[in-house]
Amino acid sequence: MNKAVASACERYRSYCENILHPAADSFRRTLEEGTVRLHHAFGANLFAAHAIDYLLEIRIADGLQSGRKDLVTHLDQILFIGGGRFQHVKFQLIDAINNALKHIQLDPQRHHDVVALYGPISFECLTEDAGRVLCLLEGYRFDYSRVVLRPVLDALVDWEFDDLNGVLDFARGTASAAVDSVDMVADDDPIDEMIEYCNPVCGDCGEDASHCVCARYTYDGESGEFAPIRDESFDFDDVMSRISGSHRREGQSADPEGDASRRG
């Protein structure tokens, strides 16, 4: 890479290590404690939105012609999997609310797609509610910190950059960067797999069943609910057989020799 690209990559890595990571850790603690204030949410939102500027600088130095809007859309496409609401617009919401805070009212021309989906956006769309920060949009009332902010921060900070080439891969959105994501490391311990399967978290807010309050909220004009994320490829009998060799599938005898003698 040339000097300009290397400098831009180094600036992003420094921003992550010195600002974004500590800010994300601090915000996660307020989530766990249930003490999120409005300024906490706007601060975390600003840091996440500012990371986009650093990534855009890398892409421009690297010769990519796409602008900020294209980058925001690209990040939504490559960093989120199915299973949650706003799965392809989280970064767009982060960017829109940050701009609404800076400019008081969001420019509907600059953010046409988001405004078309959720109506006019101003900094007043976020409001405190008993240790949470809610987002109020047309047809929506939900926990902004857990539904949008936390997954975006996780997507930005849960990466391991061994060198500047890793940073460049991330900014480009290339496949080689994806394997470095901490969240993508497979867990082959069958007991951990079973625990995770039996205790799913909500695909919308990321909380378990005992802490999810999505039923209090509104998504696209409809009441929310606990929407558990489960691995569709999970095979209960396969995992149980790896936990205990004596486990048999339903209808299968635990004594194969006995089955054979009865068939004879």
Secondary structure as UniProt FT lines:
FT   HELIX           3..15
FT   HELIX           16..20
FT   HELIX           21..33
FT   HELIX           38..61
FT   TURN            62..63
FT   HELIX           68..79
FT   TURN            85..89
FT   HELIX           90..103
FT   TURN            108..111
FT   HELIX           112..118
FT   HELIX           123..125
FT   STRAND          126..129
FT   TURN            130..131
FT   STRAND          132..137
FT   TURN            138..139
FT   STRAND          140..143
FT   HELIX           145..149
FT   HELIX           150..157
FT   HELIX           164..172
FT   HELIX           175..178
FT   TURN            179..180
FT   HELIX           182..184
FT   HELIX           190..198
FT   STRAND          201..202
FT   TURN            203..205
FT   TURN            209..211
FT   HELIX           214..216
FT   STRAND          218..219
FT   TURN            220..221
FT   STRAND          222..223
FT   TURN            232..233
FT   HELIX           236..243
FT   TURN            245..246
FT   TURN            250..251
FT   HELIX           256..263
//
